[in-house]
């Protein structure tokens, strides 16, 4: 066979109706002419020539219409049920079919149920079906037949699922990682800490501090009390970079100080890093620069080396 003839034969084959299509058209024509038995015979012939569920559903619809015209209502309902089992979205043409038959068909659709089984990785995601709350994954239960919109998670994944009567539609969803929406102060945690200080400049002075720390994701605040030869307090407001290098968290803070005997107020800047020792304990080291007013018994500037241990109950 030459190439042009081969192409022509393929085009004709592609454009020619299938046996099921021909039988469906013939059944519809017989139905319009009132020859209901002939329409039923054409439907039977069409069902023998196709496995396509859409075509099967349309053929069963015509069979149901023929039974309705013959007032064989139990067989009509059985045919409509078979149509909905094959294609839960199939519909009767209201311009061609009597309204009472359309109403019976739609009431049957509303009664039929299929089963939906949803698994989500990670589990626990909130599920919506056609905008209505369904539950949390994993979920399994009966739902109306037809094509539904299934939303998984808070706007993270949406998909169409087709549920057929008497069947289980299984859906498995792997959610993409959620985008981080942490505010700088999110996930606040309370910590208690002890701090040992050693004078670097001038090379004198050893002190002990104890205090509390309230930290979010990227910011933190501290309030510490100084004990020893001088009593006082310090307040700090800082920013931190969690696990910037391996397990190390780096931090930087602005400090305010109040020391007694005589009373002195000052400020400073601190920078350091912390290393987690366990889920609740962290070891930290820092350099702390302090500027205080001139005083006969206390220098104006100090550079301190600080190390300490921090305990976070909820860590």
KEVO-960790 format. One record per residue (C-alpha): residue number from 1; x, y, z. Coordinates in Angstrom, 1 decimal. Each point is the difference from the previous one (the first is absolute). Last residue first. Layout:
// residues N
nr:NUM; px:X; py:Y; pz:Z
...
END
This chain:
// residues 315
nr:315; px:13.8; py:22.4; pz:75.3
nr:314; px:-3.0; py:0.8; pz:2.1
nr:313; px:1.9; py:0.5; pz:3.3
nr:312; px:2.8; py:2.0; pz:-1.7
nr:311; px:3.2; py:0.1; pz:2.1
nr:310; px:2.9; py:2.2; pz:-0.9
nr:309; px:3.6; py:-0.5; pz:1.1
nr:308; px:2.6; py:2.8; pz:0.0
nr:307; px:3.0; py:1.7; pz:-1.4
nr:306; px:0.9; py:3.7; pz:0.0
nr:305; px:3.2; py:1.8; pz:-1.0
nr:304; px:-0.3; py:3.6; pz:1.0
nr:303; px:1.2; py:3.2; pz:-1.6
nr:302; px:-0.4; py:2.9; pz:2.4
nr:301; px:-0.1; py:3.8; pz:-0.5
nr:300; px:-0.6; py:2.8; pz:2.5
nr:299; px:2.1; py:-1.5; pz:2.8
nr:298; px:-1.5; py:-0.4; pz:3.5
nr:297; px:1.2; py:1.3; pz:3.4
nr:296; px:0.4; py:3.6; pz:-0.8
nr:295; px:-2.9; py:0.0; pz:-2.5
nr:294; px:-0.2; py:1.0; pz:-3.6
nr:293; px:-3.4; py:-0.9; pz:-1.5
nr:292; px:-0.3; py:-3.6; pz:-1.4
nr:291; px:0.7; py:-1.6; pz:-3.4
nr:290; px:-0.2; py:-3.7; pz:-0.2
nr:289; px:1.4; py:-2.4; pz:-2.7
nr:288; px:-1.1; py:-3.6; pz:0.3
nr:287; px:1.7; py:-2.9; pz:-1.7
nr:286; px:-1.9; py:-3.2; pz:-0.1
nr:285; px:-0.1; py:-3.7; pz:0.8
nr:284; px:-3.0; py:-2.3; pz:0.2
nr:283; px:-0.8; py:-3.6; pz:1.1
nr:282; px:-3.5; py:-1.2; pz:-0.6
nr:281; px:-2.2; py:-2.4; pz:2.0
nr:280; px:-3.5; py:-1.3; pz:-0.6
nr:279; px:0.1; py:-2.2; pz:-3.1
nr:278; px:3.7; py:-0.8; pz:0.7
nr:277; px:3.3; py:1.8; pz:-0.1
nr:276; px:-1.2; py:2.7; pz:-2.4
nr:275; px:2.8; py:2.4; pz:-1.0
nr:274; px:-0.3; py:3.7; pz:0.4
nr:273; px:1.8; py:2.9; pz:-1.7
nr:272; px:1.1; py:3.5; pz:0.9
nr:271; px:-0.4; py:3.8; pz:-0.4
nr:270; px:-0.7; py:2.6; pz:2.6
nr:269; px:-0.4; py:3.8; pz:-0.1
nr:268; px:-0.1; py:2.5; pz:2.8
nr:267; px:-1.9; py:2.4; pz:2.2
nr:266; px:0.3; py:1.9; pz:3.2
nr:265; px:-1.6; py:1.0; pz:3.3
nr:264; px:1.9; py:0.4; pz:3.3
nr:263; px:-1.3; py:-0.1; pz:3.6
nr:262; px:2.8; py:0.5; pz:2.5
nr:261; px:0.1; py:-2.8; pz:1.2
nr:260; px:-2.3; py:-1.6; pz:-2.5
nr:259; px:0.2; py:-0.9; pz:-3.6
nr:258; px:-2.7; py:0.5; pz:-2.7
nr:257; px:0.7; py:-1.3; pz:-3.5
nr:256; px:-1.6; py:0.2; pz:-3.5
nr:255; px:1.1; py:-2.3; pz:-2.8
nr:254; px:-0.4; py:-0.1; pz:-3.7
nr:253; px:0.3; py:-3.6; pz:-1.4
nr:252; px:1.6; py:-2.2; pz:-2.6
nr:251; px:-0.5; py:-3.8; pz:-0.3
nr:250; px:1.5; py:-3.0; pz:-1.8
nr:249; px:-1.6; py:-3.5; pz:0.2
nr:248; px:2.3; py:-2.9; pz:-0.6
nr:247; px:-1.4; py:-3.4; pz:-0.9
nr:246; px:1.6; py:0.0; pz:-3.5
nr:245; px:0.8; py:3.6; pz:-0.8
nr:244; px:-3.1; py:2.3; pz:0.1
nr:243; px:-1.8; py:-2.3; pz:2.3
nr:242; px:-2.4; py:2.8; pz:1.1
nr:241; px:1.1; py:3.5; pz:-0.9
nr:240; px:-0.6; py:2.3; pz:2.9
nr:239; px:-1.1; py:3.5; pz:0.7
nr:238; px:0.2; py:1.8; pz:3.3
nr:237; px:-1.6; py:2.0; pz:2.8
nr:236; px:1.9; py:-0.1; pz:3.3
nr:235; px:-0.8; py:1.2; pz:3.6
nr:234; px:2.6; py:0.1; pz:2.7
nr:233; px:-0.2; py:0.0; pz:3.7
nr:232; px:2.1; py:1.1; pz:3.0
nr:231; px:1.9; py:-1.1; pz:3.0
nr:230; px:3.7; py:0.7; pz:0.5
nr:229; px:2.5; py:-2.1; pz:1.8
nr:228; px:-1.8; py:-3.1; pz:-1.1
nr:227; px:-3.4; py:-0.4; pz:-1.7
nr:226; px:-1.3; py:1.3; pz:-3.3
nr:225; px:-3.6; py:-0.6; pz:-1.0
nr:224; px:-1.0; py:-0.7; pz:-3.5
nr:223; px:-3.0; py:0.8; pz:-2.2
nr:222; px:0.1; py:-1.2; pz:-3.6
nr:221; px:-1.9; py:0.6; pz:-3.2
nr:220; px:0.0; py:-2.0; pz:-3.2
nr:219; px:-0.4; py:0.3; pz:-3.8
nr:218; px:0.3; py:-2.4; pz:-2.9
nr:217; px:-2.3; py:-3.0; pz:0.8
nr:216; px:-1.3; py:1.3; pz:3.3
nr:215; px:1.9; py:0.3; pz:3.2
nr:214; px:-0.9; py:0.9; pz:3.6
nr:213; px:3.1; py:-0.2; pz:2.2
nr:212; px:0.3; py:0.0; pz:3.8
nr:211; px:2.8; py:0.9; pz:2.4
nr:210; px:3.0; py:-0.8; pz:2.0
nr:209; px:3.3; py:1.8; pz:0.0
nr:208; px:3.4; py:-0.7; pz:1.6
nr:207; px:3.0; py:2.2; pz:0.0
nr:206; px:3.7; py:0.0; pz:-0.3
nr:205; px:1.9; py:3.2; pz:-0.2
nr:204; px:3.4; py:0.8; pz:-1.4
nr:203; px:1.8; py:0.3; pz:-3.2
nr:202; px:-1.4; py:3.4; pz:-1.0
nr:201; px:-0.9; py:-0.9; pz:-2.6
nr:200; px:-0.6; py:-3.8; pz:-0.1
nr:199; px:-2.0; py:-0.1; pz:3.3
nr:198; px:-1.5; py:-3.5; pz:0.6
nr:197; px:-3.7; py:-0.6; pz:0.1
nr:196; px:-1.9; py:-3.1; pz:1.0
nr:195; px:-3.6; py:-0.3; pz:-1.2
nr:194; px:-2.9; py:-2.1; pz:1.4
nr:193; px:-3.1; py:-0.5; pz:-2.1
nr:192; px:-3.8; py:-0.6; pz:0.1
nr:191; px:-1.9; py:-0.4; pz:-3.2
nr:190; px:-3.5; py:0.8; pz:-1.3
nr:189; px:-1.0; py:-0.8; pz:-3.6
nr:188; px:-2.0; py:2.1; pz:-2.5
nr:187; px:-0.8; py:-2.0; pz:-3.2
nr:186; px:-0.5; py:3.1; pz:-2.2
nr:185; px:1.8; py:3.3; pz:0.8
nr:184; px:1.7; py:0.4; pz:-3.3
nr:183; px:-3.2; py:-1.1; pz:-1.8
nr:182; px:0.1; py:-3.5; pz:-1.3
nr:181; px:-1.7; py:-0.5; pz:-3.4
nr:180; px:2.3; py:-2.7; pz:-1.3
nr:179; px:-1.4; py:-1.4; pz:-3.2
nr:178; px:-1.5; py:-3.4; pz:0.5
nr:177; px:1.9; py:-2.9; pz:-1.5
nr:176; px:-1.9; py:-1.5; pz:-2.9
nr:175; px:-2.8; py:-2.4; pz:1.0
nr:174; px:0.0; py:-3.6; pz:-1.2
nr:173; px:-3.5; py:-1.0; pz:-0.9
nr:172; px:-1.5; py:-3.5; pz:-0.2
nr:171; px:-3.6; py:-0.4; pz:-1.3
nr:170; px:-2.0; py:-3.2; pz:-0.1
nr:169; px:-3.4; py:0.0; pz:-1.6
nr:168; px:-2.0; py:-2.8; pz:1.5
nr:167; px:-2.9; py:-1.4; pz:-2.1
nr:166; px:-3.7; py:-0.5; pz:0.5
nr:165; px:-1.0; py:3.1; pz:-1.9
nr:164; px:2.9; py:1.7; pz:-1.6
nr:163; px:2.1; py:2.9; pz:1.5
nr:162; px:2.0; py:2.2; pz:-2.4
nr:161; px:2.7; py:2.0; pz:1.7
nr:160; px:1.2; py:3.5; pz:-1.1
nr:159; px:3.1; py:1.4; pz:1.8
nr:158; px:1.0; py:2.9; pz:2.2
nr:157; px:3.3; py:0.2; pz:1.9
nr:156; px:1.5; py:2.6; pz:2.4
nr:155; px:-3.1; py:2.2; pz:0.7
nr:154; px:0.1; py:-0.9; pz:3.7
nr:153; px:0.5; py:-3.7; pz:-0.2
nr:152; px:-1.7; py:-2.2; pz:-2.6
nr:151; px:-2.8; py:1.3; pz:-2.1
nr:150; px:-2.1; py:-2.6; pz:-1.8
nr:149; px:-2.3; py:1.3; pz:-2.8
nr:148; px:-2.6; py:-2.5; pz:-0.9
nr:147; px:-1.1; py:-2.0; pz:-3.1
nr:146; px:-3.0; py:-2.2; pz:0.5
nr:145; px:-1.4; py:-2.3; pz:2.7
nr:144; px:-0.9; py:1.3; pz:3.4
nr:143; px:2.4; py:-0.8; pz:2.8
nr:142; px:0.5; py:-3.1; pz:2.2
nr:141; px:3.1; py:-0.2; pz:2.3
nr:140; px:3.7; py:-0.1; pz:0.4
nr:139; px:2.4; py:2.6; pz:1.4
nr:138; px:3.7; py:0.1; pz:0.7
nr:137; px:0.0; py:2.9; pz:0.1
nr:136; px:-2.2; py:2.4; pz:1.9
nr:135; px:-3.7; py:0.7; pz:-0.4
nr:134; px:-2.4; py:0.7; pz:-2.9
nr:133; px:-0.6; py:3.7; pz:0.4
nr:132; px:-2.0; py:1.4; pz:-2.9
nr:131; px:1.6; py:1.9; pz:-2.9
nr:130; px:-0.9; py:-2.7; pz:-2.6
nr:129; px:1.7; py:-2.5; pz:2.3
nr:128; px:2.4; py:1.5; pz:2.5
nr:127; px:2.7; py:-1.9; pz:1.8
nr:126; px:2.3; py:1.3; pz:2.8
nr:125; px:3.4; py:-1.7; pz:0.0
nr:124; px:0.8; py:-2.3; pz:2.9
nr:123; px:2.3; py:-2.4; pz:-1.8
nr:122; px:3.2; py:1.1; pz:-1.7
nr:121; px:-0.5; py:-1.5; pz:-2.6
nr:120; px:-3.7; py:-0.2; pz:-0.7
nr:119; px:-2.3; py:-3.0; pz:-0.4
nr:118; px:-3.6; py:0.5; pz:-1.2
nr:117; px:-2.6; py:-2.8; pz:-0.4
nr:116; px:-3.2; py:1.0; pz:-1.7
nr:115; px:-3.0; py:-2.4; pz:-0.2
nr:114; px:-2.9; py:0.2; pz:-2.3
nr:113; px:-3.6; py:1.0; pz:0.6
nr:112; px:-3.2; py:0.0; pz:-2.0
nr:111; px:-3.0; py:1.9; pz:1.4
nr:110; px:0.7; py:3.3; pz:-1.7
nr:109; px:0.4; py:-1.7; pz:-3.4
nr:108; px:-3.3; py:-1.8; pz:0.5
nr:107; px:-1.7; py:3.3; pz:0.6
nr:106; px:1.6; py:1.4; pz:-3.2
nr:105; px:-1.4; py:-2.9; pz:-2.0
nr:104; px:-3.5; py:0.3; pz:1.4
nr:103; px:0.0; py:3.7; pz:-0.6
nr:102; px:1.1; py:-0.5; pz:-3.6
nr:101; px:-2.8; py:-2.6; pz:-0.5
nr:100; px:-2.5; py:2.5; pz:1.3
nr:99; px:1.3; py:2.7; pz:-2.2
nr:98; px:-0.5; py:-2.0; pz:-3.2
nr:97; px:3.2; py:-0.5; pz:-2.0
nr:96; px:1.0; py:2.0; pz:-3.1
nr:95; px:0.6; py:3.5; pz:1.4
nr:94; px:1.1; py:-1.4; pz:3.4
nr:93; px:2.8; py:-2.0; pz:-1.6
nr:92; px:0.9; py:-2.6; pz:2.5
nr:91; px:3.3; py:0.2; pz:1.9
nr:90; px:3.2; py:-2.0; pz:0.4
nr:89; px:2.3; py:1.1; pz:2.8
nr:88; px:0.1; py:-3.3; pz:1.9
nr:87; px:1.1; py:-1.8; pz:-3.2
nr:86; px:-0.1; py:-3.8; pz:0.0
nr:85; px:-1.8; py:-0.3; pz:3.4
nr:84; px:-2.3; py:2.8; pz:-1.0
nr:83; px:-1.1; py:-1.8; pz:-3.2
nr:82; px:-0.5; py:-3.2; pz:2.0
nr:81; px:-2.2; py:1.8; pz:2.4
nr:80; px:-2.0; py:1.5; pz:-2.9
nr:79; px:-0.6; py:-3.5; pz:-1.3
nr:78; px:-1.1; py:-1.3; pz:3.4
nr:77; px:-2.3; py:2.9; pz:0.4
nr:76; px:-1.6; py:-0.6; pz:-3.4
nr:75; px:-0.3; py:-3.7; pz:0.7
nr:74; px:-2.0; py:0.8; pz:3.2
nr:73; px:-2.0; py:2.6; pz:-2.0
nr:72; px:-1.3; py:-2.2; pz:-2.8
nr:71; px:-2.4; py:2.7; pz:-1.2
nr:70; px:0.8; py:-0.8; pz:-3.7
nr:69; px:1.2; py:3.6; pz:-0.4
nr:68; px:2.0; py:-0.3; pz:3.2
nr:67; px:1.5; py:-3.2; pz:-1.3
nr:66; px:1.1; py:1.8; pz:-3.2
nr:65; px:1.5; py:2.8; pz:2.0
nr:64; px:1.9; py:-2.4; pz:2.1
nr:63; px:1.4; py:-1.8; pz:-3.1
nr:62; px:1.1; py:3.4; pz:-1.4
nr:61; px:1.8; py:0.7; pz:3.3
nr:60; px:1.6; py:-3.4; pz:-0.1
nr:59; px:1.4; py:0.8; pz:-3.4
nr:58; px:1.4; py:3.3; pz:1.2
nr:57; px:1.7; py:-1.6; pz:3.0
nr:56; px:1.6; py:-2.7; pz:-2.2
nr:55; px:1.3; py:2.7; pz:-2.3
nr:54; px:1.6; py:1.8; pz:2.9
nr:53; px:1.4; py:-3.2; pz:1.4
nr:52; px:1.7; py:-1.1; pz:-3.2
nr:51; px:-0.1; py:-3.8; pz:-0.1
nr:50; px:-1.8; py:-0.1; pz:-3.3
nr:49; px:-1.6; py:-2.4; pz:-2.6
nr:48; px:-2.3; py:-2.1; pz:2.1
nr:47; px:-1.6; py:3.0; pz:1.6
nr:46; px:-1.0; py:1.4; pz:-3.4
nr:45; px:-1.9; py:-3.2; pz:-0.9
nr:44; px:-2.0; py:0.2; pz:3.3
nr:43; px:-0.7; py:3.7; pz:-0.6
nr:42; px:-1.3; py:-0.7; pz:-3.5
nr:41; px:-2.3; py:-2.7; pz:1.3
nr:40; px:-1.4; py:2.4; pz:2.6
nr:39; px:-0.6; py:2.6; pz:-2.7
nr:38; px:-1.8; py:-2.6; pz:-2.1
nr:37; px:-2.3; py:-0.7; pz:3.0
nr:36; px:-0.6; py:3.7; pz:0.4
nr:35; px:-1.2; py:0.8; pz:-3.5
nr:34; px:-1.5; py:3.3; pz:0.9
nr:33; px:1.7; py:1.8; pz:-2.9
nr:32; px:2.2; py:2.1; pz:2.3
nr:31; px:1.1; py:-3.2; pz:1.7
nr:30; px:0.8; py:-1.7; pz:-3.3
nr:29; px:2.2; py:3.0; pz:-0.9
nr:28; px:1.7; py:-0.1; pz:3.4
nr:27; px:0.6; py:-3.7; pz:-0.4
nr:26; px:1.5; py:0.4; pz:-3.5
nr:25; px:2.3; py:2.8; pz:1.3
nr:24; px:1.1; py:-2.2; pz:2.8
nr:23; px:0.5; py:-3.0; pz:-2.3
nr:22; px:2.2; py:2.1; pz:-2.3
nr:21; px:2.0; py:1.3; pz:2.9
nr:20; px:0.5; py:-3.4; pz:1.5
nr:19; px:1.2; py:-1.3; pz:-3.3
nr:18; px:2.5; py:2.8; pz:-0.2
nr:17; px:-0.5; py:3.0; pz:-2.1
nr:16; px:2.3; py:0.6; pz:-3.0
nr:15; px:2.4; py:2.9; pz:0.3
nr:14; px:3.0; py:-2.0; pz:1.1
nr:13; px:-0.6; py:-2.7; pz:-2.5
nr:12; px:-0.4; py:2.5; pz:-2.8
nr:11; px:3.2; py:1.8; pz:1.0
nr:10; px:1.9; py:-3.3; pz:0.1
nr:9; px:-1.3; py:-1.0; pz:-3.4
nr:8; px:1.0; py:3.3; pz:-1.5
nr:7; px:3.5; py:-0.3; pz:1.5
nr:6; px:0.5; py:-3.5; pz:-1.4
nr:5; px:-1.3; py:1.2; pz:-3.4
nr:4; px:2.4; py:2.9; pz:-0.1
nr:3; px:2.9; py:-2.4; pz:1.1
nr:2; px:-0.6; py:-2.6; pz:-2.7
nr:1; px:-1.4; py:-3.4; pz:0.9
END
